Amino acid sequence: MRITEQSIGQGEAKGPRARVRGREAVAELPAVRDAGELAEFLDRIAEKEPDRERIMFICIGTDRSTGDAFGPLLGSLLKEQGWKHVIGTLEEPCDAHAVEGAVREAIALQGSGRLTIVAVDACLGKPQSVGGFIAWEGPLQPGAATGGRRLPAVGDYSIAGVVNQNGVKAYGMLQTTSLHLVMGMAKQAAAAIRGAWLAEAQNG
């Protein structure tokens, strides 16, 4: 699954806010963040929900495409860190075949108030955005720009890793994305997540 930088904010009302210009609503896209800014975003989540046991990560993607492996790579790193609630790893990807069931399970847990859900997916974007992260409070629409079956939005918070630039042949862009880049991004995100809750535990 992948989304595009342009498609973010075009989904559910709970997503990024829209500002009104005249009579036309214009989606306000979240800014692309570097690793330090992503860490600050995660720090705010950890302040609101410091209990690691109440955090679930939905890491969407597949291990069969380098660009789309951002989610599973991050999921595997989070598992290694000891996070209890992680859906989507290299061993068990939350890909097109598994994402619908995972999303529905997560929504049920989210609705019950038992867990705070952070949804993660790969993203194609502008050339200058590649290697950055788009993060916002609100749900993520899995595969928003794949043209396939529309899946329910999921997440109290969302993170999209901009793994490559968007283009006419988006699928090809994902297949030819640098694995080195994607692994580096996954490690940056995992370090930011670990640091956010470690700092909160020390402060607590």
Disulfide bonds with the S-S distance in Angstrom:
none
